[in-house]
């Protein structure tokens, strides 16, 4: 699976951005798709995840502000980010994951930088 993330940029606090991650190379619809982020001096953390069946979960820090969705026809996962805060500043990475028995297949995109600053 190849993942290409896009949509990052500079936005003022309170603003919005929409990240996209286009996937190719495998059957997109069977993967759990996720967005992770890594802020300056921090470890990579899960932001949001959506399963093949459409179940979503979010980090507490983004609940109510971020929305993850997927379009299986376009092999794309989205992250709508609203009410952005300076602490959301990070490189955002797209992830695709599936389990086959006890084996985890895990793929990462190249990351897109989100900067929230006035």
C-alpha positions in Angstrom: 0.0 0.0 0.0 1.3 3.4 -1.0 -0.1 6.4 0.9 0.1 10.1 -0.2 -1.0 12.7 2.4 -1.8 16.2 1.5 -3.6 19.3 2.8 -1.3 20.6 5.5 -0.4 24.2 5.8 -0.4 27.3 8.0 -3.6 28.3 9.7 -4.6 30.7 12.4 -6.0 29.5 15.7 -9.7 28.7 15.4 -9.3 27.9 11.7 -9.9 24.7 9.8 -7.9 22.4 7.5 -8.8 19.2 5.7 -6.2 16.6 5.2 -6.4 13.9 2.6 -4.6 10.6 2.2 -4.8 8.8 -1.1 -4.0 5.1 -1.1 -3.0 2.8 -3.9 -1.6 -0.7 -4.4 -4.0 -2.8 -2.5 -7.7 -3.2 -1.5 -8.2 0.0 0.4 -11.6 -0.8 1.9 -10.3 -3.7 4.1 -7.8 -1.5 5.9 -8.2 0.4 9.1 -7.1 3.9 8.3 -5.6 6.3 10.8 -4.1 9.7 11.2 -1.2 10.2 13.6 0.8 13.2 14.4 4.2 14.1 15.8 4.7 17.5 17.4 8.1 19.2 18.0 9.9 17.1 20.6 7.0 14.7 21.0 6.3 11.1 20.3 4.0 10.1 17.4 0.4 9.8 18.7 -2.8 8.5 17.3 -5.2 11.3 16.3 -8.1 9.4 14.8 -8.9 6.0 13.3 -11.6 4.6 11.1 -12.1 0.8 10.6 -13.2 -0.9 7.4 -16.7 -1.0 8.9 -16.7 2.7 9.6 -16.2 2.7 13.3 -14.2 5.7 14.5 -12.2 6.6 17.5 -10.4 9.8 18.4 -7.8 11.1 20.8 -9.4 12.9 23.7 -7.5 16.1 22.7 -9.3 16.3 19.3 -12.8 14.9 20.1 -15.5 17.3 19.0 -13.1 19.2 16.7 -11.7 16.6 14.3 -13.7 14.3 12.0 -12.2 11.3 10.2 -14.0 9.9 7.2 -13.2 7.6 4.2 -14.3 7.3 0.6 -13.7 3.7 -0.4 -14.6 4.5 -4.0 -11.8 7.0 -4.2 -9.4 5.1 -1.9 -9.1 8.2 0.2 -9.3 9.0 3.9 -9.9 12.5 5.2 -9.3 14.4 8.4 -11.4 17.5 8.8 -9.8 19.6 11.5 -11.8 22.5 13.0 -11.2 24.9 15.9 -7.5 24.3 15.5 -5.2 25.2 18.4 -1.5 25.9 18.5 -1.0 22.6 20.2 -2.3 20.9 17.1 0.9 21.9 15.3 2.6 18.7 14.1 3.5 16.6 11.2 0.4 14.5 10.4 0.9 11.0 9.1 -1.6 8.7 7.4 -1.5 5.0 8.3 -3.1 1.9 6.9 -3.3 -1.2 9.0 -4.8 -4.7 8.8 -4.4 -7.9 10.6 -4.2 -11.3 8.9 -4.2 -13.8 11.6 -1.4 -12.8 13.9 0.5 -10.7 11.3 0.0 -7.0 11.2 0.4 -5.2 7.9 1.2 -1.5 8.6 1.9 1.2 6.1 2.8 4.9 6.5 2.5 8.0 4.3 5.2 10.7 4.1 3.5 13.2 6.5 2.1 16.6 6.0 3.0 19.6 8.2 0.2 21.5 10.0 1.2 24.7 11.7 -1.4 26.6 13.8 -0.1 30.1 14.6 -1.2 33.7 14.5 
